């Protein structure tokens, strides 16, 4: 559903951007990228090993916005983790400092040398990027604890409760938002959700991660912080992860449950409340909005939960506690969304009942979306940005 914007956000979380370069305005870089404007920052220069938080927008020459993080807390970028498939992102960031802003134009043939523009950027259209470096994020350090305070589970995990939580313990089926940092036996950080800027969502009792982590969170409460020393057989085992986790490595994890998330259920309505459109799209208005209606090309922010007709949840921004932003009317989402959301007002809450031919078609998106699936979305239009 999220097409171009989801790809950009995902890539920014897991790929690198290097730093150095010139501040000359309207210059052409070696790759042919045009620097339209450059407002120097006064902070530190980003290095290859930094984690940075940025704002960016991507748009076409006619002003159509494809992605925009402004209005959010920004996106995290992991430096030094590899090149970006969208050619020119790296060079566009060269020489920037914290607080700096830069606008660049990347020619179409540079941005998409293989011709694949994700079905969003028209052939021959250049890509305009507005970039801002917000901060350099410091790498977290392991929490201190006294060995005498360690408790041990029957499975052999040693742990220390750094901060008590509140409420009932998590139980099987609960979803929880969790921050965690993992360290090797020598204290080397190998991963931290705090560097990515977003807590991860796990479902208790589903074995979504390593056994030792799953065992730990099943015994925690909301707000609790604990350090867990996890033996290799309950971590990454005899194989480890090449280039990251050595074989037979005992690891230490600092874990915090930041919230317990209740899974959304479909909004109830009567069949007599359903309004059918000529296209076959149906909808129910649960709460009228009092704001403007979006026009094609507007950037909008929504919360949504998507269900199959049997009531099974398959996707939800509410579960992630992160509203979804996209440009309406530009094919960045399924057709039923573009049609249904342009008819809403800001503040409105609506259920969209979308036939398969306005959703994922004959084939669906197995294994999540079955073939010829009618989809039900509960949607709230939060803002036109």
Buried (B, 14 or more C-beta within 10 A) or exposed (E): BBBBBBBBBEBBBEBBBBBEBEBEEEBEBEBEBBBBEBEEBEBBBBEEEBBBBBBBBBBBEEEBBBBBBEBBEBBBBBBEBEEBEBBBBBBBBBBBBBBBBBBBBBBBEBBBEEEEBBEBBEEEBBBBBBBBBBBBBEEBEBBEBEEEEBEEBEEEBBBBBBEEBEEEBBEEEBBBBBBBBBBBEEEEBBBBBBBBBBBBBBBBBEEEBBBBBBBBBBBBBBBBBBBBBBBBBBBBBEEBBEEEBBEBBBBBBBBBBBEBBEEBEBBEBEEEEEEEEEBBBBBBBBEEBEBBBBEEBBBBBBBBBBBBEEEEBBBBBBBBBBBBBBBBBBEBBBBBBBBBBBBBBBBBBBBBBBBBBBBBBEEBBEEEBBEBBBBBBBBBBBBBB
